[in-house]
Amino acid sequence: MFQPCSGFGVKMKEGIKIDWLTALSKRKSSLVQFSDCTRNRRVSTLGTNAGATPLPFQNWHRFKEAYTPELIGRAVQESTIPVRHLVDAFGGSGTSALSAQFLGIASTSIEVNPFLADVIRAKITYYESDALIHDLGKVVRHVKRTSASVRRFSACPATFIEPGINGRYLFHAAIAECLASIQTAIETLKVEAHRRFFRVLLGGILVAVSNVRISGKGRRYRQGWQNRKIDPVEVLDLFVQSALQAIVEVHAHMNRPRTEATVLTSDARIAINEVEPADLIVFSPPYPNSFDYTDVYNLELWMLGYLGSPQNNHALRFSTLSSHVQIKRNFAPMPDGSKSLSQSVKRLHERRDALWSPWIPEMIGGYFADMSRVLTGCAHRLNDGGQIWMVVGNSQYAGVVVAVDQILIELAPRWNLRFIVKKPFRSMRVSAQQGGKEQLAETLVILAKD
Ligand SMILES: C[S@@+](CC[C@H](N)C(=O)[O-])C[C@H]1O[C@@H](n2cnc3c(N)ncnc32)[C@H](O)[C@@H]1O
């Protein structure tokens, strides 16, 4: 049997003491404002590089590609029509949905990754904090009383659990056993929203207790991971700390406006056509930089049971935007109407031998074909006078720049959308994989439907 901490006498790590009792006893009566969600901070950019200032709900799961809530505040403020319904076609960590909620606006988010879709749902759900505390106690007691087997993870790829393959694995067996215990305990809870809340928070600690770290380049083994000893007790402590912190945040913001928020676990290329008419659409799609989000969230997807077979994994990857070449797929042909796109694809074909994957020209064509499907749907579902705010990033392969911002602007008339403005946010370093040090732009592009 697993022997962790006793009840709530959880041994907190130095410096991470959570005064949850005091926090819970201070019920706020006033309505929570949007500024409570941004903590009235000053940000140097509205893009994805605003720094790591921890905002409420945002650190439930580390998601470094998130843009700032302030971007949503600005888009709503500058809209030329009243915003009652906001749509985000690429929900990610839920910045749009959460910000809309704080602003008292109904929202719909589309997110293809089922774990991330649950992260969004977990954040926008209204909970009773006392009931969450009660259920956290139940989880801890269940973990103390019962043991669970790592067989729970038998569907995961063989590299996941010790002994792994060729002596390499992502989780030590003792850690995996503890994770299995926590999950089994979570599953005993009666309220589905609570099960999701705790599952998402467990997802938030998986990388920390694994033998790998995640960076812009994907998943890498930690240095000296074989000798890195994590006591299984620490896994439960970490989970409890993170759950308590989240409950404190839930409690502090429980009086935020009550709005309708819909999350669709779907492919935006299809689902965008099914959303209710929108007054404002804000999103940041995956950038065509070969970064596969399915890969990056592999740990959470498999360990938490969102994926149960290689076929599931394959299907999920096929549903993602054509922004990577990790799977062999028939990329849709590039749309007509952009000189910059035709030139970039032509130059990529010419430089095919210098590319690290010969499929990059087709991927770029397919990326804009996919974006075209999404934007056709957006234009169809957007109310007259509404705007689309997109945070996009340019890419570069073998010295050929793919100016995503410019290409989308050139394609806008094809979707009967009018270009309003383009504002650069920051520069991104070209990844080593893309072979250079030149800076690439991240840009806000605003289009409107007349
Ligand atoms: C740049 S992130 C969005 C970040 C988000 N703006 C935030 O603040 O958290 C892009 C998201 O698009 C999702 N995605 C990729 N392909 C998709 C598709 N076909 N349909 C819907 N979502 C997709 C990815 O899983 C990823 O979460």
PDBQT file of the ligand as one rigid body, heavy atoms in Angstrom, charges set to zero:
ROOT
HETATM    1  C1  LIG A 501      -1.274  28.490 -30.073  1.00  0.00    +0.000 C 
HETATM    2  S1  LIG A 501      -2.311  27.335 -29.284  1.00  0.00    +0.000 S 
HETATM    3  C2  LIG A 501      -3.623  28.355 -28.708  1.00  0.00    +0.000 C 
HETATM    4  C3  LIG A 501      -3.289  29.079 -27.423  1.00  0.00    +0.000 C 
HETATM    5  C4  LIG A 501      -4.432  29.872 -26.845  1.00  0.00    +0.000 C 
HETATM    6  N1  LIG A 501      -4.670  31.108 -27.575  1.00  0.00    +0.000 N 
HETATM    7  C5  LIG A 501      -4.164  30.200 -25.375  1.00  0.00    +0.000 C 
HETATM    8  O1  LIG A 501      -4.074  31.395 -25.028  1.00  0.00    +0.000 OA
HETATM    9  O2  LIG A 501      -4.020  29.264 -24.581  1.00  0.00    +0.000 OA
HETATM   10  C6  LIG A 501      -3.038  26.484 -30.620  1.00  0.00    +0.000 C 
HETATM   11  C7  LIG A 501      -3.993  25.363 -30.200  1.00  0.00    +0.000 C 
HETATM   12  O3  LIG A 501      -4.638  24.867 -31.374  1.00  0.00    +0.000 OA
HETATM   13  C8  LIG A 501      -4.943  23.503 -31.149  1.00  0.00    +0.000 C 
HETATM   14  N2  LIG A 501      -5.257  22.884 -32.452  1.00  0.00    +0.000 N 
HETATM   15  C9  LIG A 501      -4.405  22.355 -33.378  1.00  0.00    +0.000 A 
HETATM   16  N3  LIG A 501      -5.102  21.899 -34.438  1.00  0.00    +0.000 NA
HETATM   17  C10 LIG A 501      -6.421  22.146 -34.185  1.00  0.00    +0.000 A 
HETATM   18  C11 LIG A 501      -7.618  21.920 -34.912  1.00  0.00    +0.000 A 
HETATM   19  N4  LIG A 501      -7.621  21.329 -36.107  1.00  0.00    +0.000 N 
HETATM   20  N5  LIG A 501      -8.778  22.317 -34.343  1.00  0.00    +0.000 NA
HETATM   21  C12 LIG A 501      -8.806  22.908 -33.123  1.00  0.00    +0.000 A 
HETATM   22  N6  LIG A 501      -7.697  23.135 -32.372  1.00  0.00    +0.000 NA
HETATM   23  C13 LIG A 501      -6.513  22.774 -32.913  1.00  0.00    +0.000 A 
HETATM   24  C14 LIG A 501      -3.699  22.978 -30.448  1.00  0.00    +0.000 C 
HETATM   25  O4  LIG A 501      -3.994  21.798 -29.742  1.00  0.00    +0.000 OA
HETATM   26  C15 LIG A 501      -3.339  24.148 -29.543  1.00  0.00    +0.000 C 
HETATM   27  O5  LIG A 501      -3.887  23.970 -28.271  1.00  0.00    +0.000 OA
ENDROOT
TORSDOF 0
